């Protein structure tokens, strides 16, 4: 088959060679073929006839009319669905291998006779006009902290003109996560664009039956930064296309960086946070020119940040607990009956009373969970030891596995007074040091001695440090037996020769 390259070489050779036969030979074709292309003055590709005829019979000619009627009625039908329906209605006539033929036929119908597809109109972005943000799930990357799976999300912020991006680690799509992430990005950027767009986030957008467009808290956040808020239509993620596309590319960049790092495990969360920070700097390094254009027109930041928290007034119950964000937290028993203010941040809950912060604890994720601190209730548990066995939050009274081992050992050795003795050990941990008591329990368990409060107290108050849990004593290896075996094998081998 003659190619266009050969034909062009022929035309060039005709001008320089003495005869057409020599030119044809150098172009790699027969002289008659060369004469044909010279007379036509066209390339082989231009002379090729369009293939408009069928090479084999149409297996679907008798049933296509019925299938086309179904497609006209519901264009969303897939070729595979039509094919399986056809096999059920006409058993044995169509083999599985003919599915691909029908798929091509349906594809041609969609392109030539089917309904028009949605058109997406490319937008011109202007410096400092628009920023977009959304949450993206990072669980698929297999990141671990200290060997344990680290399930988390990233609040992702993007400027649509320069594609400058930033992210904040979070664990839910709450308003607190949205507020903290947005403010982190704006203060890191050093300015405020004109407009901020999100998708249908429940943390920001009201339900369809509400007259207001945004929630009160999100509206207040926008007013503080003088941002114009806008949202995408339902089921139209393309309207937030910049940040949606950056989700994919950002996670791919994280995945590649983890491969180069050689491990997906991090010692602690700050180490992982630093890893993401450096990666963001690398991604933004090539956007400095367009970012400089944006910085010229960005508005100034306000004088201060807003607290990214939800404030709840709640009364402390008789169990020394308070409910906030659908979860239960314990507080000091002195606050029973008092009304306190809970400040729910993205990852922390603060307890305020009398305009003072009196306690703080990690915020629980999800609903129906509890965080009970034994230090808040140990005094009254000692006075009411009978309440311990059936206490709703009893499992929270075992700070570590060794405390549970101690309780079980006491229950076996002192069936009558094991609860009182264990609560004395727990009070010692609250008054002195939980770590010191845990070390003392480890020492007693390792020595296979019965655990008693007096023994634990003696070790804790003595201040002696038990051996580290990772210290392993290995006796020196005696290689003499192995050397003797080798010598015996060697003498047998020499004797056999």
N, C-alpha and C positions, 0 to 999 in steps of 0.2 A: 504494500500500500504506500503510495507516494504521499509525502508530507509537504506542508507549506514550506518548511525549511529547504527541502530538496528543490522545490519549484523556484524559490528565490535564488538558490545557488545556480540553477540552470540558466536563469535569465542573466545572471552575472557572468557565467562562463561563456555564453554565446557572444558577448561583447569582446572577449579576450582570446578565445580559442579559434584555431584556423577553420575547423569544421564543426557542424552541429553534432556529429557522432561523438567527437572527443568531448564536447561540452556535456552531452547526455551521460557519457560514461563517468565523467568526474562528478556529476550530480547524483550518480547512483541509480540511473533509470534507463530503460530501453529507449532506443532512438524514436520508435513510433510513439511511445508515451510522451517523450519530450516534444515531438511535433504537435501532439494534441494540446498540451498545455500552452505551447507558444502561440498556436492559432487562436485558442480561446482567450488568452490574455488574462486568465483568472487563476486563483489559487485553488488547490484541491478542495479545501474546506468550502469554497464558494460554489463549487460545482457539485457538491454532495446533495443528493435528492433527500427531501424531508421524508421521514418514515411515517406515513399516515395510514398505512394499511395494517390489518391484523395478521399475525403470523399463525394464529390458531383460533379455533372456534370460541365463541363467547359462552361459557358454561352457565352464566346467570341471565341469559337473554329472556328466558321464559318467566323468570321470577322477579326481574329487576323492576318492572312496573309496579308491582305490589310493594316492594321495598322502598321505592322512591315516594310512593304515596304516604308511607309511614314516616319517612324523613320530612316530607312537606308538612305533615301534621306536627311532628316533634323533631326538630333538627338536632336535639341533643343526643339522640340515639347513637350508640357506637356501633361500628361495623361488627365487632365481636358479638354484641347482643343480637343483632339481626341474623348473623350467621348461626348462632346457637338456636335461635327460634326457627330458622329454616331447617336445620338438621332434625329438630323435633317434629316439624310438620311434614317433612319429606324424608323419612328415614332411609339411609343407605345411598342417597343420590349424590351427596356432597361429602368429600373427604376433608379431614382436618387441614391438609396441606393447601386447600383452596381458600383458606381464610385471607391470606395475604392478597390474593387477587381481588376479593371483595373490598378489602381495606383500601386498595388503590382506587377502586371504582367509587367508593364513598368519598374519598379525599378529593377526587376530581369533581364529584357532584357539589361538594361544599365550596370549591373554588370557582365553579362556573354557574351553578344554579342555586346554591344555598343562600341563606340570609347574610347580609353584610355583617362584618365583625366590628367590634368597638374600636374607634380610632382614638389614639392617644396623641395629644398635641404637645410637641416639645416646647418647653417654656424658656424664656430668656431670663436669667437670674441677674440681679443687680446687687452691687456691693452693699452690705449692711442692711439689706431689706428683710431677709427671711432666715430663720433657724428652725430646724425640725428636731424632734426628739421622740424616743420610744424605748421600751425595754426589750432586751434580747436575752434568751435563755442560754446559759453557758454549760449546762450539764453534759451535753454531748461531747465535750472536749476531754472528759475524763480527768479533770484536775483534782488533786488530792492535797490535803494539808496534814502533815505528819502521818501520812499513810491512810487517812480517813477521807472518804469522798466529800468533796466540797461542793454541795449543791447551791448554786447561786445564779443571779442574773446580773446584767450590767445595764444601768441607765445610760443610754447612748445619745449624745448631742452632736449635731452637725450644722455648720453654716453652709447653706446651699450654693453660695457663689464660689467660695474658696475651697469647700469641702474640709475645712478645719474641723477636727472632731475631738471629743473628750468623753470620758466615761467614768462612772462611779459604781462600785460594787454594791449590790443590794440583794434582798432576799424576797421581796414581794413588790407588786405594782401598787403599793399604797401611796396616799398623798404625801406622806412623810418622805418616802423614797424619791418621789417626783420632785418635791420641793428642795430636798437636799442636793439631788443630782443637778437640777437646773441651776441652782445658786452656785454650786461648786464650779460648773462650767462657765457661767457668766463672770465670776470673780477671777477665774484662771485666765479667761479671755481678756478681761480688763475693759469691757464695754458691753453695751446692750444694743442688739439689733432692733429693727422696727417691729417685727412680727414673729410670733412663736406658734408653730403648728404641731399638733399631736393627732393621733388617731382617736378612736372612740374610747379613750381611757376612762374607766369608772372613777378614777381618782380626780379627774378634771371635768368630765363632761356629764351633764345632767341626763337623766333618763328621758326617752322621747316624749313622755306625757307631761314633762315639766316645762313651764313657760320660759324659765331662764336657760340660757345656753350653757353656762358653766356653773360649777359648784361655787358656793360662797367663798370657800377657802382658796380655791384656785383663782377666782376673780380677784381676791385681795392680793394674792401673790403677783398677778399680772399688773395690778395698779401700783404696787410698790416699786416695780421696775419699769413702769410706763411701757409695758409690752402690749401689743395688740394680739389677742388670742384668736386662733382659728382652728378648726377641726376638719378632718376628712369626712366624707360621706361613709355610711356603713357599707362594709364589703368592698371598699375601694382603696386598698392599700397603696395603689399607684400614686394617689394624691400625696402620699408621704414618701415618694419614691426615693429621694436622696438618702434618707436615713435607712430605709429598707435595704437599699443596695449596699450601703456601708455596713449594715449588720453582717451580710454575707462576706464581704471582703475583710472586715475586721476579724471575724472568727477564723477565717482562713489564714490571716496573718498570725493570729495567736497560735493556731495549730502548727504552722510552719516554724514559728519561733520556739515552740515547745520541742519540736523534733530536733532543731539545732541544739537546744539546751541539753537534750539527751535524757530528760526526765520530766514527768508531769507532776511530780511531788514537790511541795515546798515546805520548808521548816515551820513557817507560821504565816499568818495572813499578811502582816506587813511586808514580808519578802515577796509574796504574790502581788501585792499592791504595787510595789516598786517595779516588778517585772512588767505589769501593765502600763505603768507610767512611762517607762523607757520605750516601750513599744509604741505608745501614742506619740511620743516625741519623734521617733523614726518615721512614723506615718505622716506626721505634719511637716517634716523637714522640707519636703518638696513643694509646699504650699505657701511659702513665705511671701512670694511676690503678690499673689492674689489676696492673701491675708492682709498685707500692708495696705492694699486698696480699701479693704473693709474697715480697717482700724481708723481710717481718716473720716469715715462717716458714722461710725458707731457712737451712740449716746453715752454720756458718763454714767457710771454706776451710782446708786444712791449712797447715802452716808454710812449705812450699815446693812447687814443681812437680816432677814427675818428668821425667827426661830422656826426651824423645820419640825414642828411638833404639833400634836393634838392635845388640847388641855381638857381634862375631865374632872369635875368635882364629884367626889365619892366619899361615902361614910364607911369607916372601918368597922367591920362586923365583930361579933363576939369571938370568932375564931382567930382574931388578929390578922384577918385577911381583907383585901380590897379587890374589887373587880374592875378591870380596865381593858378595853379592846377585846371583849369576849374571853378574857383569860383571868386567872386568879393569881394574886401576888400577896405574899405575907409582908407585914410591917411590924415594927416594934409594938409590943403589947401596950405600951403607954398610950398609944394612939387609939385604942379601942373606944368606939363611940364618937370619935372626933371626925370632922369633915376635912379631908385632905385634897390637895390638887395633884392629879396625876398628869405628868407631861410625857406623852408617848412620842418618842423620836423613832427614827427608822430602825435603830438597833438597841435602844436603851429606854428604860422607863425611869423617870425621876419622881420622887415623892416630895411634895412641898407642903409645909405647914407653917403658918405664921410668917409668911414671906421668906422662909428659909428652906433650903433643900436639906431634908433629913435622911434621905436614903436614895439609892440608885441600884438598878439591877438590869440584867440583859432583858430585852423585850422578847417575849415568846412569839413564835410564828404559828399561824393557824388559829383555830378556835377550840375552846374547851380544854386548854392546857393549864398547868399551874406551876408556880415557882415558889416553893416554901423553904425559907431559911430557918434551920433549926435554932440558930442563935436568938431568933425572935420569940420562941415559945418554950425553950428549954427550962426556964425557971418555973413555969407553971406546970410543965410535964413532970418535973421532979415532985411537985406538990400533989399532983394527981396521976400517979403512975398507973392506976387502973385504966386510965383512958388510952394508954399507949397501944395495947394489942389491937384494938378496933379503930384506931385513929385513921380517918380517911386518907391522910397524907403521910402515913407511917413510913413508906418507902423513902420519903425525903429525909428521914431521920438517920439515914445511913450515908454519910458524905462520901465514903469510899468503900470498896469491896471488903477491906480489912475490918471496918466497923461492923459490917454484916457478919463476917466470920466470927468476930468477937461476941456479937449478940447470940449467934447460934451455939457457940461454945459455952457461954454462960447458961443458956437455956438447958443444955444437956447436963452440965455439972451442978447447977443450982436451980432446979425447977421452981423453987418457992420464991426466990428473991432475985431472979435474973434481970427483971426489968429495972428495978431500983439500981442495981449495980451498973447496968449498961448506961442508964441515964446519968449516973455520976461520971462515967467516962466521957459521955457526950458533953456534959457541962464543963469538964476539964478542957475539952477541945475548944469550947466557946470562950473560956476565960483565959487560957494560956495560948495554945497554938494547935490548930488542926493538923498541921504538918508534923509537929513534934509528937502528938498523940498517935498519928498514923505510923510514924517511924517506930515508936515504942511497941505498937501492936505487931508490926512486922517482925520486930526482934523476938517478941514472945512467941509468935506463931512459928518462926523458924526454929526456935529452941524446943518446940513441941511441949511447951508448958501450958497449964491451964491459965486462962486470962483472968486476972483479978484487978479491981480498981486500984488497990494499994500498989501492986507491981507496976502498973502503968504510970501512976503518979510518981513513984520513986524514980523511974527512968526519965520522965519528962522534967522533973524538978532538978535532977542531977545534971542536966545539960549534956549528958554524954551522947556522942554521935554514933549511931549503929553503923556497921559496915554498909557501904553502898550496895544497892540491890543488884547492880550490874557486876560486882566483883565476883569473879569465878576463879577458884583455885584449882589448877591442873598440875598433877604430879609430873615430874620429869619423866620422859619416855626412856625406857631401858632398851637400847638397840642390840644388846648382846645376843639375845635369842635369834633375832633376825640375821645378824652377822653369821652366827653358827650355822643357820639354815643355808645361807648362801655358800658358805665354805663346804658344807656337805654336798650340795648340788654340784659344785665345781669339781670336787674330788671324784664323784661318780662319773661326770662327763669325761674327765681325763682318763679314768680307768677304762671306760668304754672304748676310747680311741686306741 
